[in-house]
Amino acid sequence: MNIGNGEKMVAGTWSGPFQVPASIPDRADIVIIGGGIIGVSTAWFLARRGVDVVLCEKGHIAGEQSSRNWGWVRQQGRDPRELPMMIESMRIFRELENEIGESVGFSQGGCLFAARDEKQLSSYHEWLKLVSDYDLDTRVIDANELGRLVSGASVKWLGAMYTPSDGRAEPHKAAPAIARAAIRSGATILTSCAVRGIESSAGTVSAVITEHGPIRTSVVLCAAGAWTSMFCRSLGIAVPQLNVRGTVARTAPTEKILTGNLFDRRLGMRLRDDGGYTVAHGSVLDHGLTPSTFRYAFKFLPALMKEYKVLRLRFGKDFFDELATPKKWALDKESPFEKSRVLNPDPSPGILKGIRRNLDAVFPHMAGVEIVEAWAGIVETSPDVVPMIGEVGDVSGFHIATGFSGHGFGIGPGAGKALAAMLTGDDNSIDLTPFRLSRFFDGSPIRPMSAI
Ligand SMILES: Cc1cc2nc3c(=O)[nH]c(=O)nc-3n(C[C@H](O)[C@H](O)[C@H](O)COP(=O)(O)OP(=O)(O)OC[C@H]3O[C@@H](n4cnc5c(N)ncnc54)[C@H](O)[C@@H]3O)c2cc1C
């Protein structure tokens, strides 16, 4: 497929030179591992509370999932456990640009899940019943109303689930802008600074060991995205996590056919702030089998069964790469995190062809619109497709926030606010117990209620 002139608007986030810190602080109240939307949002909220926080990112800020995602900021279709945090996140997004004085491309253009059959439509009614306690503006609309919201589609949809207040933002802008706001509020943000492990004393965290030396601290948040399971395993903590590759494309600016986000069985599509669209395949989960697939297969069975129709399994490089990665490493030598500063999978050529085909089929008048950029990202998911948050392991002071499962961008600022309250021990208006890691080990039923 023809991909335009190689303009790297999104890929610019991860393809520049690495910024190595000239020096690192020797102590901090709290150290965050990982500079994605979760890490930077937490750092921002902590710094605003006057906490001395240092964030260590092994590569670039938002170099992995947080710049590569579709940019949907949605409440609809979520597992109800996520809604309090998501509703708060939406409130933060609405005020974000004013608060930080930078554009993140946020707009409340609405979110649509279009239905091709009655079964799909009735699943939307079911979801509405499930979340009736929340004050959402979500409703199921008919084909006529949908036709007024989306123009030029060739598909005869029956209707859609629609949330007018849902929104979108530009992922390549948002996390870097929040990181800059955190720095202005007093946070220290270090890039090209992999954390190799932690040290403890008398059962409490005493330091993180980075590639540039130790930082003494008693509180650590591991928000390392797809790397969290491996990091925690080196500490003897099991975090069930599986990775899925998402291939994404961006079109040139073109005719406006919708104001927000549209999901159809064949297409996930979002209007961008430059007038183009971010487009992805609606129904492919592309998973490279690894030893972790088999280690955690049982816990992931319910999620995989739910998605079996769209699952594409590959066996090859991913399996042998993980097999060759050590389970533990010396903290005074190069670690796996420095060897792979940016997880940068290739977009799947087959899926890109599918995106082009589906875009042209669903919106025939888009057939001439150029695709100017394509990329891929690794989505990390938990067995019930909601995050894992809290203090874990035998050493006190070590926390995780991971497993945001394909929808962590929109919820990121809300999660950051809740995590800042958790780490400082302040009153938290958002109950984080539904996200405890132990739910996967204490016999609780594993019931995914939303899609990856
Ligand atoms: C293709 C795709 C589409 C998606 N679409 C959406 C969407 O439309 N809406 C939505 O809400 N969500 C979406 N998501 C999900 C969303 O992007 C993620 O849930 C979210 O970005 C996770 O943020 P994070 O900060 O936890 O992880 P990440 O952004 O992955 O950040 C983790 C960071 O930790 C760093 N790190 C790891 N180990 C170490 C270490 N040892 N030392 C230092 N640094 C380390 C990594 O380099 C990385 O930068 C999508 C994801 C993908 C890939």
The ligand as an ORCA input file, in Angstrom:
! r2SCAN-3c Opt
* xyz 0 1
  C      -2.719      1.052     18.821
  C      -3.275      1.504     20.142
  C      -4.515      2.130     20.174
  C      -5.035      2.564     21.399
  N      -6.154      3.351     21.406
  C      -6.563      3.949     22.562
  C      -7.596      4.915     22.557
  O      -8.126      5.292     21.523
  N      -7.998      5.437     23.745
  C      -7.419      5.070     24.916
  O      -7.860      5.545     25.966
  N      -6.378      4.213     24.933
  C      -5.922      3.656     23.790
  N      -4.861      2.796     23.797
  C      -4.259      2.403     25.067
  C      -3.373      3.477     25.643
  O      -2.482      3.961     24.679
  C      -2.616      2.899     26.833
  O      -3.512      2.236     27.712
  C      -1.894      3.982     27.610
  O      -1.135      4.784     26.743
  C      -0.992      3.331     28.652
  O      -0.188      4.327     29.221
  P       0.994      3.929     30.176
  O       1.583      5.193     30.662
  O       0.514      2.927     31.156
  O       2.028      3.097     29.255
  P       3.047      3.550     28.128
  O       2.567      4.681     27.336
  O       3.410      2.314     27.384
  O       4.295      4.069     28.965
  C       5.129      3.224     29.701
  C       6.526      3.809     29.628
  O       7.377      3.130     30.559
  C       8.697      3.128     30.037
  N       9.459      2.104     30.752
  C       9.232      0.775     30.775
  N      10.142      0.153     31.569
  C      10.932      1.120     32.072
  C      12.057      1.093     32.943
  N      12.506     -0.043     33.489
  N      12.670      2.273     33.237
  C      12.188      3.441     32.714
  N      11.145      3.509     31.857
  C      10.521      2.359     31.553
  C       8.459      2.814     28.559
  O       9.565      3.197     27.774
  C       7.183      3.608     28.262
  O       7.459      4.862     27.695
  C      -4.319      2.320     22.595
  C      -3.072      1.693     22.552
  C      -2.526      1.313     21.325
  C      -1.150      0.722     21.289
*
